Structures are given as structure tokens and as C-alpha cells.
Amino acid sequence: MLLCDYAEEVNGKLYIAGGGWSRLGANQPQLMALAIRMLIPWDQANRPHNVVIELMTEDGDPATDENAGMTFKVEGKIEVGRPPGLRPGTALDSALAFRLPAQFLPGAYRFELTVDGSQVASCSFEAIGE
């Protein structure tokens, strides 16, 4: 999982600009993106997986956009099939990209990625300033 200024998924590939930051300005509109590359084990292919991406505060509570009054949560399913000729046991790639406008109060935040009820990744950042 990577924080960036811009991310897009096209044909299974991630296109990223301005990636790898961990701090941004607080109390000002931000355009940000989250790029995610998952490796699906061979034995987990060809079946749906529940995916949840949620933004949390440093206290572990869901983060809320103060202007919109909404939490940052994406829920969905992914299913990756095995292409013909793939060597048995090979993990399969799955790429996701999310762009979101946001405004954060000062503090620490983290995106959490959960697959089938288990947290598999997180990515932290801090909103700094007044």
C-alpha cells in the first residue's frame, strides 16, 4: 500500500505520481490517492474475497471528513482467476487505486486494508499544521 498524489489502475498495472509521502498539511483541501498491490496465493484464486479499506485515526476510530461528515471506507469484492499456462503455486497480482479529496484535522491517521476479515496491510501518515 502506498500513499501518493495520484494513482490509477489500468489493465492490472498501477500508474503512480508523487508516491511515498507520509505528511501533508492539515486544515486544507488535499487531493490524495492510495495505490494497492495485492498478491493472491495460488490456492485463493478463482473465488471472491471481501476487501475493506478504512481510514482510522491514531486512536483507532474511523476518521471523519469534517466538511463532508463522512467516514472513509471502501468495501467490495475481488476475484482473481488463474490464466492459462501459469506455473502451479504462483501468486497472482491484483491492483487497486483510489483517489479522494479530503481535508484533515491535525493528527496521525492510517489506512487499513482488510481481506476476508483479516488486516493484511496498513499505511500511516500525519496531517501537520494548525
Protein Blocks (a to p, Z undefined) as FASTA:
>chain_A
ZZdfbdcdeehiacdehihiabdcehiacdddddddddddfklgoiacddddddddfkop
acddfklopacdddddddddddehiaghiacdddddddddddddeddddddddeehiafb
dcddddedZZ
